[in-house]
Amino acid sequence: MASFSKVILMGNVTRDPEIRALPSGTSLAGFGVGINRRYKGSDGNPKDETCFVDITFFGKSAEICEKYVHKGDSIVIEGRLKQESWEKDGQKRSKLVVIGEKLHLMPKRGEKADESAVEIVSEESVESYKPMLKPSKKKKDDEVPF
């Protein structure tokens, strides 16, 4: 029987990417995304619901996430589902995570979408968008503020 797993999520990054190196030398970046849903409850009042999802990127994409993805950023992730299992204190545990394949950085409030919405799939795509990307939120002392 055929199978298919494709996930597309749009939300806000809940924590800065945590980068690790696997024994094979491959980079791994893990971070969280919060997806908000607003709906009308049975009483007619608006209700908010947030779903928190763990995201994992590997290889060059993980290194790109480390540089360009920050807590609070709006992003769109394309990927696939993976169930992770482990044992803790004698109890088996598991959770679903999204293995990222594509990452789209969305514009910040007040920015034009055509200038700052960026799709990052590989190192080559980063090179072509470098003028638009801001790798660090930290301001250097020697930068001119205008």
C-alpha positions in Angstrom: 0.0 0.0 0.0 1.3 3.5 -0.9 2.0 6.1 1.8 2.5 9.8 1.7 3.5 12.3 4.3 3.5 16.1 3.6 3.1 18.9 6.2 2.8 22.6 5.6 2.8 24.8 8.7 2.7 28.6 9.1 3.4 30.0 12.5 5.9 31.7 14.8 9.2 30.4 16.1 8.9 29.7 19.8 12.6 29.2 20.6 15.9 29.9 18.8 17.2 26.8 16.9 19.4 24.5 18.9 22.2 23.2 16.7 23.9 19.8 17.3 26.3 17.6 15.4 25.4 13.9 14.9 28.1 11.3 15.2 28.2 11.2 11.3 29.1 15.0 11.3 25.7 16.1 10.0 24.3 19.2 11.6 20.8 19.1 13.2 18.8 22.1 14.1 15.8 21.8 16.4 13.3 24.5 17.3 9.6 24.9 18.0 6.8 26.6 16.1 3.5 27.8 17.5 0.4 27.7 15.2 -2.5 29.8 16.3 -6.2 29.1 15.5 -9.0 31.5 16.3 -12.6 30.2 16.2 -16.0 30.9 17.5 -16.9 28.8 20.6 -20.3 27.2 21.2 -21.2 30.3 23.4 -20.5 32.6 20.4 -17.3 34.1 21.9 -14.0 33.9 20.0 -11.6 31.3 21.3 -7.9 30.9 20.7 -6.1 27.6 20.4 -2.3 27.2 20.0 -0.6 24.1 18.7 3.1 23.7 19.4 5.1 21.6 17.0 8.8 20.5 17.2 10.7 21.1 13.9 14.0 19.4 12.9 16.2 20.3 10.0 19.4 18.4 8.9 22.6 19.3 7.0 23.1 22.7 5.3 19.5 23.6 6.1 20.2 23.2 9.8 23.2 25.6 9.5 21.0 28.0 7.6 18.3 27.8 10.4 21.0 28.6 13.0 21.9 31.8 11.1 18.6 33.2 10.0 15.8 31.8 12.2 15.1 33.5 15.5 12.5 33.3 18.2 9.4 35.3 17.1 10.0 35.0 13.4 7.0 34.1 11.2 7.8 31.2 9.0 6.3 28.6 6.7 7.7 25.0 6.9 7.3 22.3 4.4 8.3 18.8 5.5 7.2 15.4 6.6 6.0 13.7 9.8 8.2 11.4 11.9 7.4 9.6 15.1 10.2 9.6 17.6 10.3 7.1 20.4 12.4 6.8 23.6 12.3 5.3 27.0 12.4 7.4 30.2 12.2 6.0 33.7 11.1 2.7 32.4 8.2 4.2 30.5 8.0 4.3 26.7 7.3 7.7 25.2 6.8 9.0 21.7 6.0 12.2 19.9 5.4 13.4 16.3 7.9 15.9 14.9 8.2 17.6 11.5 11.3 16.9 9.5 11.8 20.2 7.6 12.5 20.1 3.9 11.8 23.7 3.0 11.8 26.9 5.0 10.1 30.2 4.0 11.0 33.3 6.1 8.0 35.6 6.2 8.1 39.4 6.3 8.2 41.2 9.6 5.3 43.6 10.3 5.7 46.8 8.3 7.9 45.2 5.7 6.8 44.6 2.1 6.2 41.0 1.3 8.0 41.2 -2.1 11.2 42.4 -0.3 11.5 40.1 2.6 9.6 36.9 2.1 12.4 34.4 1.4 12.5 30.8 0.6 15.5 28.9 1.8 16.1 25.5 0.5 19.8 25.4 0.1 23.1 27.3 0.6 22.7 28.6 -3.0 19.4 30.2 -2.3 20.9 32.0 0.7 23.6 33.5 -1.5 21.0 35.0 -3.8 18.9 36.5 -1.0 21.8 37.7 1.2 21.0 41.4 0.8 17.6 40.8 2.3 18.6 38.5 5.2 19.6 39.7 8.6 21.6 36.9 10.2 21.8 38.4 13.7 19.4 40.5 15.8 22.4 41.8 17.8 23.5 45.3 16.8 27.2 45.9 16.5 28.6 49.0 18.1 30.3 50.2 14.8 27.0 50.1 12.8 25.5 53.4 11.8 21.8 53.4 12.9 20.4 54.7 9.5 
